[in-house]
Amino acid sequence: MAFLPDLLSLPFVGILISVVLYAIGSGLTEVLVSPIVEACPFENKDGMMSLLHSFYCWGALGVVLGSTLFFAVFGIEHWRVLTLIWALVPLYNTWNFISCPIERLVEAGKSMRIRQLLRLPLFWLIIILMICSGASEATMAQWASAFTESALGVSKAVGDLAGPGLFAMFMGISRMLYGKFSEKLNLTKVMLLCGAMCVGCYLLASLSASPILGLTGCALCGLAVGIMWPGSISISSQKCPRGGTAMFAFLALAGDLGATVSPAMVGSLSDQAGGNLKAGLLAATVFPAVLVIGLLILKKRATPLEPAVGLTGQR
């Protein structure tokens, strides 16, 4: 990212190549870290999964604060230097992956095959939950800054701090709180409550005539979506303990699909509405609403996610 755009005749092509490369790297990290934590011998694994994903929020908040401070001091024209500074983070993670002990999530030969996973109806229901989780989280995270700038008429620096900054902070708080009290809470009920709260936050941000109330909806949305992504992963682990790494890969893919489609949809609808971002956010309310419906269906289904004896041949 720091060098390739300047080496090519079309700098934008260099940016695209760089984005694809670090998207692949971060995607693989997402796929690998969750099963590594799930394989650890914790008693409250859903709480530990939530705690794990809370550090995504603190990382996002750190990037917002650090980048805003860097640009304020050195100017945005030195963004290449900032890119090299942030590149130290995955470099440090490379050392962590090399040196840390890694347990197997499922014993060799006992994990479910991909075809077996794809034949399970409840697995597809959880895929829908992941799509809606990614959409609910990423939409507000990506558009919070622009929403704050347009609603309050503030600069980009203030918009980044008040929008994505507050969103990431509340999302991290939500995941840490669940990580601490998870043993006393029912995961499905907590996710239902958070889903309903997320719907309310989207409606508040998109329908409120007050800029302050709209910003409040953006910020509290972080509190609501915090448990959705790690909670969906934990539910899948509980329902399908032999899903293996392939299951986590599908879940991450589903979450990223939602995180791609929904923000793009919001941008497109906002453009069609004459630049009215609230119109796009109102349409995105469908994702947390579908999440709530999916959780209600999942709550009524007592059938285990894993296939019957004849399907695996390993029971």
Secondary structure, 3 states (H helix, E strand, C coil): CCCHHHHCCCHHHHHHHHHHHHHHHHHHHHHHHHHHHHHCCCCCHHHHHHHHHHHHHHHHHHHHHHHHHHHHHHCHHHHHHHHHHHCHHHHHHHHHHHHCCCCCCCCCCCCCCHHHHHCCHHHHHHHHHHHHHHHHHHHHHHHHHHHHHHHHCCCHHHHHHHHHHHHHHHHHHHHHHHHHHHHHCCHHHHHHHHHHHHHHHHHHHHHCCCHHHHHHHHHHHHHHHCCHHHHHHHHHHHHCCCCHHHHHHHHHHHHHHHHHHHHHHHHHHHHHCCCCHHHHHHHCCHHHHHHHHHHHHHHHCCCCCCCCHHHHCCC
